Amino acid sequence: MKPLTAVLIALIVFSASPAFAKLYQWKDSDGVVHITDRPENIPDRYRDRVQIIEESAPPPPKEEKEIILRVEPPREGRAEELYGDHPLEWWRQTFTKRFEERRNIESGIAAKQQFIDVYEGGRRFGQIYASDDVETYTRYKKELPEDRERLSKLVDEIGELRRRAAIAGVPRDVRGE
């Protein structure tokens, strides 16, 4: 019984009763938001715009300096909504970059494959090629499997990105679906 009593006494002693003070918020002519817990610190010209925004701990002792929070106004008049851990614009830019990269790889593969097909078709009919064309053909034959592997990895990456975006609630048009 004694340990239980000691615990109860400790809980009573160490539990602090909450003390509340009002916080005052106003926006200056530059659109900067100010917050204070002392109404006397509010400039006269902004007193009619003050809003009481929160109850909090009591004001700090007089020797402490007041902390003024400066909040930049949102660019488009509203806060950026998060989808998962990122704003919608991040998702849009990431998908755009991945889709562009996929298009570039696909067009590169198509161009290399077309060159190889024309080159091999010409060789069947006895076409003689310059050394530059032979070097290009050899290089493309080597690069083509690597490009296809890069494309495959990128397609898998886009699929995973789409899955994460769907879970985060990113709109379908941003996901390219």
C-alpha positions in Angstrom: 0.0 0.0 0.0 2.9 2.4 0.7 4.3 2.3 -2.9 0.8 3.1 -4.3 0.4 6.0 -1.9 3.8 7.4 -2.8 2.9 7.2 -6.5 -0.4 9.0 -6.0 1.3 11.7 -3.9 3.9 12.1 -6.6 1.3 12.4 -9.3 -0.6 15.0 -7.4 2.5 17.1 -6.6 4.0 16.9 -10.2 0.8 17.4 -12.1 0.5 21.1 -12.9 -2.8 22.7 -13.2 -3.0 24.4 -16.6 -2.7 28.2 -16.6 -4.0 30.0 -19.7 -3.2 33.3 -21.4 -4.6 34.7 -24.6 -2.5 35.0 -27.8 -3.3 37.9 -30.1 -2.7 37.8 -33.8 -2.8 40.6 -36.4 -1.5 41.1 -39.9 0.5 44.3 -40.8 0.3 46.3 -44.0 2.9 44.1 -45.6 0.9 41.0 -45.0 3.2 39.7 -42.2 1.3 37.9 -39.4 2.4 38.9 -35.9 1.5 37.0 -32.7 2.0 38.2 -29.1 0.6 37.4 -25.7 0.7 41.0 -24.6 -2.0 43.3 -25.9 0.1 46.4 -25.1 2.6 45.3 -27.8 0.0 45.6 -30.5 0.5 48.8 -32.5 -2.5 51.1 -32.3 -3.3 51.1 -36.0 -3.7 47.2 -35.9 -5.8 46.9 -32.7 -9.1 46.8 -34.6 -7.7 43.8 -36.6 -6.6 41.7 -33.7 -7.9 38.1 -33.4 -7.6 36.0 -30.3 -6.3 32.7 -31.7 -5.3 30.4 -28.9 -5.2 29.7 -25.3 -1.6 28.9 -24.1 0.7 28.9 -21.2 1.1 32.1 -19.1 3.2 34.9 -20.5 6.9 34.7 -20.0 8.5 36.8 -17.2 9.1 40.5 -18.1 12.8 40.0 -18.6 12.3 37.6 -21.5 12.1 39.0 -25.0 8.9 38.7 -27.0 9.0 36.3 -29.9 7.4 37.6 -33.1 6.4 34.9 -35.6 6.6 36.0 -39.2 4.5 34.0 -41.5 4.8 34.5 -45.2 1.3 34.8 -46.8 0.5 31.9 -49.2 1.4 32.6 -52.8 -2.1 31.9 -54.2 -4.0 32.9 -51.2 -4.2 29.5 -49.6 -1.9 27.0 -47.9 -0.4 24.3 -50.0 -2.3 21.0 -49.4 -0.1 18.0 -48.8 -0.6 14.6 -50.4 1.4 12.2 -48.3 4.6 14.0 -47.4 4.6 16.3 -50.5 2.6 19.1 -51.9 0.7 18.5 -55.2 3.2 20.6 -57.2 6.0 18.2 -56.1 4.0 15.2 -57.4 3.2 17.1 -60.6 6.9 17.9 -61.2 8.1 14.4 -60.3 5.6 12.7 -62.7 6.4 15.2 -65.5 10.1 14.6 -65.1 9.6 10.8 -65.1 7.2 10.9 -68.1 9.6 13.1 -70.1 12.5 10.8 -69.3 10.5 7.8 -70.4 9.5 9.5 -73.7 13.2 10.4 -74.3 14.4 6.9 -73.7 11.6 5.5 -75.9 12.3 7.8 -78.8 16.0 7.1 -78.5 15.3 3.4 -78.6 13.1 3.8 -81.6 15.7 5.9 -83.5 18.5 3.4 -82.8 16.3 0.5 -83.7 15.3 2.2 -87.0 19.0 2.8 -87.8 19.9 -0.8 -87.0 17.0 -2.1 -89.2 18.0 0.1 -92.2 21.7 -0.8 -91.8 21.0 -4.5 -91.6 18.5 -4.3 -94.5 21.1 -2.5 -96.6 23.8 -5.1 -95.8 21.5 -7.9 -97.0 21.3 -6.2 -100.4 25.0 -5.5 -100.6 25.1 -1.9 -99.4 28.5 -0.7 -98.5 28.7 1.7 -95.5 31.2 4.3 -94.4 33.3 3.6 -91.3 31.2 6.2 -89.3 28.0 4.3 -90.1 29.7 1.0 -89.0 30.8 2.6 -85.8 27.3 4.0 -85.1 25.8 0.6 -85.9 28.2 -1.2 -83.5 27.6 1.4 -80.8 23.8 1.3 -81.2 23.8 -2.5 -81.0 25.7 -2.3 -77.7 23.5 0.6 -76.3 20.1 -0.8 -77.2 19.9 -3.5 -74.5 21.2 -1.0 -71.9 18.5 1.5 -73.0 15.8 -1.1 -72.8 17.0 -2.1 -69.3 16.9 1.6 -68.2 13.4 1.9 -69.7 12.2 -1.1 -67.8 13.6 0.2 -64.5 12.0 3.6 -65.2 8.6 2.0 -66.0 8.8 0.1 -62.7 9.8 3.3 -60.9 6.8 5.1 -62.4 4.5 2.3 -61.4 5.8 2.5 -57.8 5.4 6.3 -57.8 1.8 5.9 -59.1 1.1 3.4 -56.3 2.4 5.8 -53.6 0.6 8.7 -55.2 -2.7 6.8 -55.3 -2.3 6.0 -51.6 -1.6 9.7 -50.9 -4.7 10.7 -52.8 -3.0 12.5 -55.7 -5.5 13.2 -58.5 -5.5 10.7 -61.4 -4.6 13.3 -64.0 -1.4 14.2 -62.2 -0.5 10.5 -62.0 -1.0 10.2 -65.8 -3.9 7.8 -65.5 
